[in-house]
Amino acid sequence: MAASSRAPDLYPEMLRNSKHFSTYNYRTYAIRRISGAFRGSKKVKDPVEIQTLVNKAKRVLERIRRQVHMGQLYSTDKLIIETQKPET
């Protein structure tokens, strides 16, 4: 994902959204992958390739947002399970 002047806020936005993953492993994996992808494409100069990387980053950002939202809908830490004592 290239650091382009056309999309300067993609990197921090992706990191910010990734920090909302409820599971530690998902959170750290996403942050590590995002940082690595941006670091690896820092030297890209071809405008067509930059635009391709920016479009890919936008799709990944939307995927992160969906996954965070789905994780919040089905979060297990918010479930309250009442256990009933058997009647004797």
PyMOL commands that set and color helices and strands:
alter all, ss='L'
color gray80, all
select helices_A, chain A and resi 10-18+24-40+47-73+76-78
alter helices_A, ss='H'
color red, helices_A
deselect
rebuild
show_as cartoon
